[in-house]
Amino acid sequence: MLEFKNVSKKVGNSFHIKDVSLSMEKGSLNVLLGPTLSGKTSLMRLMAGLDRPASGEILMDGKNVVGMPVQKRNVAMVYQQFINYPAMTVYENIASPMRVAKVDAATIDRRVREAAELMKLGPYLDRTPLNLSGGQQQRTALARALVKDAELVLLDEPLANLDYKLREELRVELPKIFAATGAIFVYATTEPQEALLLGGQTATLHEGQITQFADTIDIYNRPIDLLTAQTFSDPPMNVITVEKKGKVLNADGARVAAPKQIADQADGTYKVGVRPHHATLSEPAGESLKIEGTVTTTEITGSETFIHMDIGSSQIVALMHGVFRVNIGDKLPVYLEQPKFFVFDAQERLIASPQMAGA
């Protein structure tokens, strides 16, 4: 088990990691999710022993490893900016940690070829890294980490430099690999969708602090607060401020019956969150909050169109399937599906969600 107890890391007077406590079991997959500069890499460097904390304890199987050199730790790490041995072939790069561990030749050969097949590197085993594409070099670094048989495997946005098709294949395959080992896997990403595909547990980070650490799907369904909900939504969760009085909600001039998530709450000001795929320009079958917005920009992916709109003091992203054409400055109605509301109190803590309401 890997444990952090009130761990902080400072650079000058600035905290890069602040009061982090968590525990990760052997054989578990743990995702670090947060935007750039949220602290993911800093946390991994502490796990690997590359940096020392300013305070707190880091325990591995109950032993405090703060100050233990990285060479004495059974850790494998792959960065987004991959590192390979330039004078070695792909085969020897993958084999290198097993040779250091004095694994027998037959086992080395079998495990190198298994990892190479998984990473689509079979035809390139005799090449050196300088004769590979960037994606092939990244896959070589990944393969080397996977064969190391480490207790702790740290993957810092390892798929970022790969092409879309291979990235999607590996997102499916990697959880199977993780499940087959007794190692603790820690996987950093900026993408909520990637966290959901990988599963396991997720720690959401903001400015060096963990806002929530739990099963990935539980955080997605029941984020502890608005900050966590926004971290776990891409595009970001739509948020509007509403005033509740009796059984009525007032939102930017629109008045509707209060949905069941908030109907029994005391009168007052709340923030309502709804994910973009539950905001649309077409009136849904169920109850919805209708507000007029002004189009500011659109993003067309081909299968979907994200429409960004100004609504009073808020900004809303609505999702339409397929290619949907609108013009900048158009004033259009947007419908927010009431059964899909997340409700946050004045301190921005979650008080109701679709799952709590049974929606």
C-alpha positions in Angstrom: 0.0 0.0 0.0 1.1 3.5 -0.8 0.1 6.2 1.8 0.4 9.9 1.9 -0.1 11.5 5.3 -0.5 15.3 5.2 2.2 15.7 2.6 3.1 19.2 1.3 5.8 20.3 -1.2 7.0 23.9 -1.5 9.0 25.7 -4.1 10.2 29.0 -2.6 7.1 30.3 -0.7 4.7 28.6 -3.0 2.9 25.3 -2.3 2.9 22.9 -5.3 1.3 20.2 -3.1 -0.6 21.0 0.1 -1.8 18.7 2.9 -2.4 15.7 0.7 -3.6 12.5 2.4 -4.5 9.4 0.5 -3.9 5.6 0.3 -3.6 3.4 -2.7 -3.9 -0.4 -2.5 -1.8 -3.0 -4.3 -3.3 -4.0 -7.6 -5.3 -0.8 -7.9 -5.6 1.7 -10.7 -5.6 5.3 -9.6 -6.2 8.3 -11.9 -4.9 11.8 -11.1 -7.3 14.1 -12.9 -6.8 17.9 -13.2 -5.9 20.7 -15.5 -2.3 21.6 -16.3 -0.4 22.9 -13.3 -2.9 21.3 -10.8 -0.1 19.3 -9.2 -0.3 15.9 -10.9 3.4 15.6 -11.9 4.5 17.1 -8.6 2.6 14.4 -6.8 4.1 11.7 -9.0 7.6 13.0 -8.4 7.0 12.7 -4.6 5.7 9.1 -5.1 8.8 8.2 -7.2 11.2 9.7 -4.7 12.5 12.3 -7.2 11.5 15.1 -4.8 11.3 15.3 -1.0 8.2 16.7 0.7 8.5 19.8 2.9 6.3 18.0 5.5 4.3 14.9 6.0 5.0 11.2 5.5 5.1 8.9 2.5 4.7 5.2 3.4 5.2 2.1 1.2 3.8 -1.0 2.9 4.0 0.8 6.2 7.6 2.0 5.8 8.4 5.7 5.6 10.3 6.1 2.3 10.9 9.9 2.5 14.6 10.3 1.8 15.0 6.8 0.2 16.9 7.2 -3.1 14.9 6.5 -6.2 17.4 3.8 -7.2 16.4 1.8 -4.2 12.7 2.0 -5.0 10.9 -0.5 -7.2 9.3 2.2 -9.3 8.7 2.6 -13.0 7.7 6.0 -14.5 6.7 7.1 -18.0 6.4 10.9 -18.7 4.6 12.5 -21.6 8.1 13.6 -22.7 9.4 10.0 -23.0 13.0 9.0 -22.3 14.8 6.1 -24.1 18.4 5.0 -24.3 19.5 6.3 -27.8 22.3 3.8 -28.3 20.2 0.8 -27.6 17.7 -1.0 -29.9 14.0 -1.0 -29.1 14.5 -4.6 -27.9 17.3 -3.7 -25.5 15.4 -0.6 -24.3 12.5 -2.7 -23.3 14.7 -5.5 -21.9 17.0 -3.1 -19.9 15.2 -3.2 -16.5 15.0 -7.0 -16.6 18.7 -7.3 -17.4 19.5 -5.1 -14.4 17.3 -7.4 -12.3 19.2 -10.4 -13.7 16.1 -12.1 -15.2 16.8 -15.1 -17.2 17.2 -14.7 -21.0 14.2 -16.8 -22.0 11.9 -14.8 -19.7 13.3 -11.5 -21.0 12.7 -12.5 -24.6 9.2 -13.7 -23.9 8.2 -10.5 -22.0 9.9 -8.2 -24.5 8.0 -9.7 -27.4 4.7 -9.7 -25.5 5.1 -6.0 -24.6 6.2 -5.2 -28.2 3.1 -6.9 -29.6 0.8 -5.0 -27.3 2.5 -1.7 -28.2 2.6 -2.5 -32.0 6.4 -2.4 -31.9 7.1 -5.9 -33.3 8.6 -4.7 -36.7 10.8 -2.2 -35.0 12.7 -4.2 -32.3 16.0 -3.9 -34.1 15.8 -0.2 -34.6 17.3 2.5 -32.4 15.0 5.3 -31.0 16.4 7.9 -33.4 15.0 5.8 -36.2 11.5 5.8 -34.7 8.6 8.3 -34.8 7.7 10.2 -31.7 4.7 7.8 -31.1 6.9 4.7 -31.5 9.4 6.1 -29.0 6.6 6.8 -26.5 5.4 3.2 -26.9 8.9 1.9 -26.3 9.0 3.8 -23.0 5.6 2.4 -22.1 6.7 -1.1 -22.9 9.8 -0.8 -20.8 7.8 0.4 -17.8 5.3 -2.5 -18.1 7.9 -5.3 -18.2 9.8 -3.9 -15.2 7.6 -5.7 -12.7 7.6 -2.7 -10.4 5.6 -2.3 -7.2 4.6 1.2 -8.3 4.0 2.3 -11.9 3.6 6.0 -12.6 2.2 7.1 -16.0 2.2 10.9 -16.6 -0.1 11.5 -19.5 1.5 8.6 -21.4 -0.8 8.5 -24.4 -0.7 12.2 -25.2 1.8 11.8 -28.1 0.1 8.9 -29.8 -2.3 9.0 -32.7 -6.0 8.8 -32.0 -6.6 5.2 -33.1 -3.7 3.7 -31.1 -4.6 5.9 -28.1 -8.1 4.5 -28.0 -6.9 0.9 -28.4 -4.5 1.4 -25.5 -7.1 3.0 -23.3 -9.0 -0.3 -23.6 -6.0 -2.6 -23.1 -4.2 -0.8 -20.3 -6.9 -1.5 -17.6 -6.6 -5.2 -18.5 -2.8 -5.1 -18.0 -3.2 -3.2 -14.7 -5.7 -5.8 -13.4 -3.2 -8.6 -14.2 -0.5 -7.3 -12.0 -0.1 -6.7 -8.3 1.4 -3.2 -8.8 -0.1 0.1 -7.8 -0.7 2.0 -11.0 -1.0 5.8 -11.0 -2.2 7.5 -14.2 -2.2 11.3 -14.7 -4.5 12.9 -17.2 -6.2 16.2 -18.0 -9.2 14.4 -19.7 -12.3 13.4 -17.8 -13.3 11.0 -20.5 -10.0 9.2 -20.2 -10.5 8.8 -16.4 -14.0 7.3 -17.1 -12.6 4.9 -19.7 -9.9 3.7 -17.3 -12.1 3.4 -14.3 -10.5 2.5 -11.0 -10.3 5.3 -8.5 -9.7 9.0 -9.3 -8.2 11.9 -7.3 -9.3 15.3 -8.6 -6.7 18.0 -8.1 -6.8 21.7 -8.0 -3.9 24.0 -7.2 -1.9 21.2 -5.5 -4.8 19.9 -3.4 -7.0 16.8 -3.7 -10.6 17.8 -3.8 -12.0 14.2 -3.8 -10.6 10.7 -4.0 -13.0 7.8 -4.6 -14.2 5.4 -7.2 -14.1 7.2 -10.6 -17.8 6.7 -11.5 -18.9 7.8 -7.9 -17.0 11.1 -8.3 -18.6 11.7 -11.7 -22.1 11.0 -10.4 -21.7 12.6 -7.0 -18.9 15.2 -7.0 -18.4 16.5 -3.5 -18.5 20.2 -4.6 -18.7 22.5 -7.5 -15.0 22.7 -8.1 -14.8 18.9 -8.4 -17.8 18.8 -10.7 -16.1 21.3 -13.0 -12.9 19.4 -13.0 -14.8 16.3 -14.0 -16.6 17.8 -17.0 -15.3 18.6 -20.4 -16.6 20.9 -21.7 -17.0 22.4 -18.3 -20.2 21.9 -16.4 -22.8 24.7 -17.0 -23.4 26.6 -13.8 -26.2 29.1 -13.2 -27.3 30.9 -10.0 -30.9 30.4 -9.1 -33.2 31.9 -6.4 -35.6 29.5 -4.8 -38.8 30.8 -3.2 -41.4 28.3 -2.2 -41.8 25.8 -5.1 -40.5 28.3 -7.7 -37.0 28.9 -9.1 -36.0 32.2 -10.7 -33.0 31.9 -13.0 -32.0 35.0 -15.0 -35.6 36.1 -15.3 -37.0 32.6 -16.1 -39.4 31.2 -13.6 -40.1 27.4 -13.4 -41.3 24.9 -10.8 -38.5 23.8 -8.6 -37.2 20.3 -9.7 -37.4 17.5 -7.1 -33.6 17.8 -6.3 -34.2 21.2 -4.8 -38.0 21.3 -4.0 -37.5 20.4 -0.3 -34.5 22.8 0.3 -34.9 26.0 2.2 -35.6 29.2 0.3 -32.4 31.0 -0.8 -29.7 31.2 -3.4 -28.2 28.1 -5.0 -26.0 27.2 -7.9 -27.3 24.6 -10.4 -24.9 22.6 -12.6 -25.9 20.7 -15.7 -23.5 19.0 -18.1 -23.5 20.1 -21.8 -25.1 16.9 -23.0 -28.1 17.8 -20.9 -28.3 21.3 -22.4 -29.8 21.6 -25.8 -31.5 23.9 -28.3 -34.3 21.4 -28.9 -37.0 21.1 -26.2 -36.6 17.7 -24.4 -39.4 15.3 -23.6 -39.2 15.9 -19.8 -39.2 19.0 -17.7 -36.6 21.6 -18.6 -35.5 25.1 -17.7 -35.8 27.4 -20.8 -33.5 30.4 -21.0 -32.6 32.6 -23.9 -28.9 32.9 -24.8 -26.7 34.7 -27.3 -24.4 32.6 -29.4 -20.7 33.5 -28.9 -18.9 30.6 -30.7 -19.4 27.0 -31.9 -17.2 23.9 -32.0 -18.1 21.3 -34.6 -16.6 17.9 -34.3 -18.6 16.3 -37.1 -20.7 14.0 -34.9 -21.5 16.8 -32.4 -21.7 20.6 -32.3 -21.0 22.5 -29.0 -22.7 25.9 -29.0 -21.3 28.5 -26.5 -23.8 31.1 -25.4 -24.0 34.1 -23.0 -27.0 33.9 -20.7 -27.3 36.9 -18.4 -24.2 36.8 -16.2 -23.5 33.1 -17.1 -22.0 31.2 -20.0 -23.7 28.0 -21.2 -22.4 25.2 -23.5 -25.2 23.4 -25.3 -24.8 20.1 -27.3 -26.5 19.3 -30.6 -25.8 16.0 -32.4 -24.4 16.2 -35.9 -23.4 19.5 -37.7 -25.7 22.3 -36.4 -25.3 25.7 -38.0 -25.9 28.9 -36.0 -24.5 32.4 -36.3 -22.5 34.4 -33.8 -24.9 36.8 -32.1 -28.0 34.7 -32.7 -30.5 34.7 -29.8 -31.8 31.2 -29.2 -33.6 29.3 -26.5 -31.6 26.8 -24.6 -33.2 24.0 -22.5 -31.6 22.6 -19.4 -33.0 19.2 -18.4 -34.3 19.6 -14.9 -33.9 15.9 -13.8 -30.2 16.2 -14.6 -29.5 19.1 -12.3 -26.7 19.1 -9.7 -27.5 21.5 -6.9 -24.9 23.3 -4.8 -25.4 25.4 -1.7 -23.9 28.8 -0.9 -20.6 27.2 0.1 -20.7 25.3 -3.3 -21.0 21.9 -1.6 -23.2 19.3 -3.4 -26.6 18.9 -1.8 -28.4 17.1 -4.6 -27.7 15.2 -7.8 -29.6 13.2 -10.4 -28.4 10.0 -8.7 -29.6 11.2 -5.3 -33.0 12.0 -6.8 -33.2 8.7 -8.6 -33.2 10.3 -12.1 
